[in-house]
Amino acid sequence: IPRPPNSFIVFRSHWWLENKGCPAVETDHREVSRIVGRHWRALSEDERQPFRRESEVLKREHALKYPGYKYAPGTRKSNKLKKK
């Protein structure tokens, strides 16, 4: 079960949809996250508010779709186990 997106992830998705067609935009998603993180930190609380609201809506929808869901992080298997 996927986790509901937080406000930064909602912002990052919105930013990517607006900018992915631009040839000057980085395509390495690690670097995209760094760039978007700088944009996110530069936003005022008022500018962040729409993304926070959307995140809350998605969180409520997630709770309805997956009642009783509780995030329980597990340890990741190493790639060596997958190759065997």
MDTraj code that builds the backbone (N, CA, C; nanometers):
import mdtraj as md
import numpy as np

residues = "ILE PRO ARG PRO PRO ASN SER PHE ILE VAL PHE ARG SER HIS TRP TRP LEU GLU ASN LYS GLY CYS PRO ALA VAL GLU THR ASP HIS ARG GLU VAL SER ARG ILE VAL GLY ARG HIS TRP ARG ALA LEU SER GLU ASP GLU ARG GLN PRO PHE ARG ARG GLU SER GLU VAL LEU LYS ARG GLU HIS ALA LEU LYS TYR PRO GLY TYR LYS TYR ALA PRO GLY THR ARG LYS SER ASN LYS LEU LYS LYS LYS".split()
xyz = np.array([
    [0.0857, -0.1185, 0.0000],
    [0.0000, 0.0000, 0.0000],
    [0.0896, 0.1240, 0.0000],
    [0.0688, 0.2128, -0.0959],
    [0.1503, 0.3346, -0.0995],
    [0.1101, 0.4310, 0.0120],
    [0.2065, 0.5103, 0.0572],
    [0.1780, 0.6118, 0.1581],
    [0.1086, 0.7307, 0.0920],
    [0.0252, 0.8020, 0.1656],
    [-0.0339, 0.9234, 0.1072],
    [0.0746, 1.0297, 0.0916],
    [0.0698, 1.1082, -0.0159],
    [0.1756, 1.2073, -0.0383],
    [0.1667, 1.3239, 0.0602],
    [0.2832, 1.3696, 0.1058],
    [0.2855, 1.4883, 0.1906],
    [0.2827, 1.6127, 0.1008],
    [0.2802, 1.7298, 0.1619],
    [0.2653, 1.8534, 0.0838],
    [0.3836, 1.8775, -0.0100],
    [0.5044, 1.8396, 0.0314],
    [0.6189, 1.8567, -0.0586],
    [0.6055, 1.7660, -0.1809],
    [0.5635, 1.6427, -0.1617],
    [0.5479, 1.5499, -0.2749],
    [0.4398, 1.6004, -0.3701],
    [0.3326, 1.6563, -0.3161],
    [0.2281, 1.7149, -0.4008],
    [0.2875, 1.8308, -0.4818],
    [0.3668, 1.9164, -0.4156],
    [0.4317, 2.0284, -0.4841],
    [0.5272, 1.9781, -0.5916],
    [0.6062, 1.8768, -0.5585],
    [0.7025, 1.8234, -0.6538],
    [0.6316, 1.7671, -0.7765],
    [0.5216, 1.6952, -0.7564],
    [0.4444, 1.6400, -0.8686],
    [0.3886, 1.7523, -0.9559],
    [0.3364, 1.8553, -0.8921],
    [0.2827, 1.9703, -0.9647],
    [0.3935, 2.0387, -1.0453],
    [0.5076, 2.0600, -0.9811],
    [0.6215, 2.1249, -1.0478],
    [0.6667, 2.0420, -1.1682],
    [0.6757, 1.9100, -1.1507],
    [0.7225, 1.8234, -1.2583],
    [0.6264, 1.8256, -1.3771],
    [0.4958, 1.8233, -1.3503],
    [0.3984, 1.8269, -1.4594],
    [0.4097, 1.9568, -1.5393],
    [0.4391, 2.0653, -1.4705],
    [0.4526, 2.1935, -1.5398],
    [0.5837, 2.2071, -1.6163],
    [0.6895, 2.1407, -1.5722],
    [0.8231, 2.1663, -1.6269],
    [0.8861, 2.0508, -1.7034],
    [0.8239, 1.9340, -1.7079],
    [0.8918, 1.8190, -1.7684],
    [0.9143, 1.8319, -1.9183],
    [0.8350, 1.9119, -1.9867],
    [0.8521, 1.9278, -2.1308],
    [0.9595, 2.0270, -2.1697],
    [1.0073, 2.1041, -2.0747],
    [1.1074, 2.2067, -2.1025],
    [1.2443, 2.1420, -2.1231],
    [1.3113, 2.1693, -2.2344],
    [1.4402, 2.1046, -2.2598],
    [1.5493, 2.1432, -2.1598],
    [1.5336, 2.2562, -2.0910],
    [1.6354, 2.2998, -1.9948],
    [1.6203, 2.2314, -1.8582],
    [1.5136, 2.1545, -1.8405],
    [1.4886, 2.0911, -1.7112],
    [1.5683, 1.9615, -1.6994],
    [1.6277, 1.9443, -1.5857],
    [1.7039, 1.8232, -1.5525],
    [1.6126, 1.7012, -1.5608],
    [1.6651, 1.5882, -1.6074],
    [1.5848, 1.4662, -1.6137],
    [1.6238, 1.3641, -1.5070],
    [1.7328, 1.3868, -1.4379],
    [1.7724, 1.2998, -1.3273],
    [1.6845, 1.3359, -1.2075],
    [1.5994, 1.2444, -1.1667],
    [1.5009, 1.2748, -1.0626],
    [1.5634, 1.3057, -0.9278],
    [1.6825, 1.2588, -0.9025],
    [1.7507, 1.2973, -0.7777],
    [1.7797, 1.4468, -0.7806],
    [1.8279, 1.4937, -0.8949],
    [1.8585, 1.6357, -0.9086],
    [1.7304, 1.7193, -0.9125],
    [1.6262, 1.6664, -0.9769],
    [1.4976, 1.7362, -0.9794],
    [1.4486, 1.7585, -0.8370],
    [1.4593, 1.6574, -0.7525],
    [1.4153, 1.6714, -0.6132],
    [1.4956, 1.7779, -0.5400],
    [1.6235, 1.7879, -0.5671],
    [1.7059, 1.8925, -0.5049],
    [1.6610, 2.0314, -0.5500],
    [1.6373, 2.0449, -0.6803],
    [1.5940, 2.1732, -0.7361],
    [1.4583, 2.2126, -0.6771],
    [1.3655, 2.1180, -0.6782],
    [1.2316, 2.1460, -0.6270],
    [1.2377, 2.1752, -0.4766],
    [1.3270, 2.1086, -0.4052],
    [1.3437, 2.1357, -0.2627],
    [1.3856, 2.2798, -0.2377],
    [1.4729, 2.3316, -0.3221],
    [1.5136, 2.4723, -0.3082],
    [1.3951, 2.5655, -0.3353],
    [1.3143, 2.5310, -0.4374],
    [1.1953, 2.6111, -0.4665],
    [1.0975, 2.6058, -0.3484],
    [1.0782, 2.4864, -0.2920],
    [0.9851, 2.4666, -0.1799],
    [1.0276, 2.5509, -0.0593],
    [1.1563, 2.5487, -0.0284],
    [1.2050, 2.6253, 0.0869],
    [1.1918, 2.7756, 0.0646],
    [1.1905, 2.8194, -0.0605],
    [1.1779, 2.9614, -0.0918],
    [1.0327, 3.0096, -0.0872],
    [0.9372, 2.9191, -0.0866],
    [0.7959, 2.9578, -0.0837],
    [0.7570, 3.0105, 0.0540],
    [0.6640, 3.1045, 0.0548],
    [0.6082, 3.1521, 0.1812],
    [0.5032, 3.0509, 0.2281],
    [0.4598, 3.0655, 0.3522],
    [0.3552, 2.9759, 0.4044],
    [0.2273, 2.9885, 0.3222],
    [0.1947, 3.1101, 0.2797],
    [0.0743, 3.1300, 0.1977],
    [0.0854, 3.0579, 0.0640],
    [0.2049, 3.0569, 0.0051],
    [0.2253, 2.9875, -0.1230],
    [0.2220, 2.8364, -0.1045],
    [0.2601, 2.7882, 0.0119],
    [0.2589, 2.6444, 0.0389],
    [0.1188, 2.5924, 0.0718],
    [0.0314, 2.6812, 0.1157],
    [-0.0992, 2.6399, 0.1659],
    [-0.1813, 2.5556, 0.0678],
    [-0.1892, 2.5879, -0.0624],
    [-0.2679, 2.5028, -0.1531],
    [-0.2159, 2.3588, -0.1586],
    [-0.0868, 2.3410, -0.1479],
    [-0.0284, 2.2067, -0.1518],
    [-0.0559, 2.1323, -0.0211],
    [-0.0577, 2.2059, 0.0892],
    [-0.0928, 2.1449, 0.2179],
    [-0.2388, 2.0993, 0.2168],
    [-0.3269, 2.1841, 0.1612],
    [-0.4690, 2.1464, 0.1542],
    [-0.4882, 2.0230, 0.0666],
    [-0.4231, 2.0215, -0.0496],
    [-0.4361, 1.9057, -0.1393],
    [-0.3822, 1.7796, -0.0718],
    [-0.2733, 1.7927, 0.0009],
    [-0.2166, 1.6797, 0.0735],
    [-0.3152, 1.6254, 0.1769],
    [-0.3840, 1.7156, 0.2467],
    [-0.4829, 1.6734, 0.3464],
    [-0.6003, 1.6012, 0.2802],
    [-0.6450, 1.6508, 0.1650],
    [-0.7535, 1.5846, 0.0908],
    [-0.7096, 1.4443, 0.0500],
    [-0.5885, 1.4328, -0.0037],
    [-0.5377, 1.3025, -0.0465],
    [-0.5206, 1.2084, 0.0724],
    [-0.4826, 1.2631, 0.1865],
    [-0.4674, 1.1820, 0.3081],
    [-0.6033, 1.1265, 0.3514],
    [-0.7085, 1.2104, 0.3452],
    [-0.8433, 1.1628, 0.3811],
    [-0.8916, 1.0566, 0.2834],
    [-0.8661, 1.0786, 0.1531],
    [-0.9059, 0.9788, 0.0521],
    [-0.8324, 0.8473, 0.0759],
    [-0.7052, 0.8561, 0.1109],
    [-0.6251, 0.7371, 0.1392],
    [-0.6831, 0.6620, 0.2589],
    [-0.7249, 0.7360, 0.3628],
    [-0.7824, 0.6739, 0.4825],
    [-0.9130, 0.6019, 0.4496],
    [-0.9906, 0.6574, 0.3573],
    [-1.1152, 0.5907, 0.3169],
    [-1.0868, 0.4661, 0.2335],
    [-0.9871, 0.4766, 0.1480],
    [-0.9527, 0.3642, 0.0593],
    [-0.8848, 0.2506, 0.1353],
    [-0.8025, 0.2861, 0.2342],
    [-0.7281, 0.1875, 0.3114],
    [-0.7555, 0.2065, 0.4607],
    [-0.8759, 0.1713, 0.5068],
    [-0.9050, 0.1892, 0.6490],
    [-0.8124, 0.1012, 0.7337],
    [-0.7671, 0.1549, 0.8432],
    [-0.6780, 0.0799, 0.9302],
    [-0.5324, 0.0824, 0.8865],
    [-0.5013, 0.1541, 0.7781],
    [-0.3622, 0.1628, 0.7313],
    [-0.2766, 0.2306, 0.8367],
    [-0.1614, 0.1747, 0.8608],
    [-0.0643, 0.2359, 0.9516],
    [0.0721, 0.2183, 0.8878],
    [0.1437, 0.3270, 0.8743],
    [0.2760, 0.3205, 0.8136],
    [0.3689, 0.2432, 0.9061],
    [0.4289, 0.1396, 0.8523],
    [0.5230, 0.0577, 0.9290],
    [0.6438, 0.0313, 0.8407],
    [0.7454, 0.1167, 0.8509],
    [0.8620, 0.0981, 0.7651],
    [0.9333, -0.0321, 0.7967],
    [0.9765, -0.0988, 0.6925],
    [1.0508, -0.2231, 0.7090],
    [1.1918, -0.2050, 0.6573],
    [1.2718, -0.3040, 0.6763],
    [1.4073, -0.2965, 0.6240],
    [1.4048, -0.3368, 0.4774],
    [1.4876, -0.2743, 0.4004],
    [1.4947, -0.3057, 0.2581],
    [1.5863, -0.4249, 0.2371],
    [1.5488, -0.5083, 0.1442],
    [1.6325, -0.6211, 0.1068],
    [1.7450, -0.5694, 0.0189],
    [1.8604, -0.6279, 0.0300],
    [1.9702, -0.5835, -0.0557],
    [1.9492, -0.6376, -0.1964],
    [2.0121, -0.5736, -0.2936],
    [2.0007, -0.6170, -0.4332],
    [2.0610, -0.7555, -0.4533],
    [2.1544, -0.7955, -0.3691],
    [2.2179, -0.9264, -0.3834],
    [2.1163, -1.0385, -0.3653],
    [2.0206, -1.0170, -0.2756],
    [1.9192, -1.1206, -0.2546],
    [1.8269, -1.1330, -0.3755],
    [1.7979, -1.0211, -0.4429],
    [1.7113, -1.0248, -0.5590],
    [1.7751, -1.0942, -0.6779],
    [1.9085, -1.0856, -0.6897],
    [1.9789, -1.1417, -0.8049],
    [1.9897, -1.2933, -0.7975],
    [1.9779, -1.3510, -0.6811],
    [1.9958, -1.4960, -0.6675],
    [1.8836, -1.5740, -0.7255],
])
top = md.Topology()
chain = top.add_chain()
for i, resn in enumerate(residues, 1):
    res = top.add_residue(resn, chain, resSeq=i)
    for name in ("N", "CA", "C"):
        top.add_atom(name, md.element.get_by_symbol(name[0]), res)
traj = md.Trajectory(xyz[None], top)
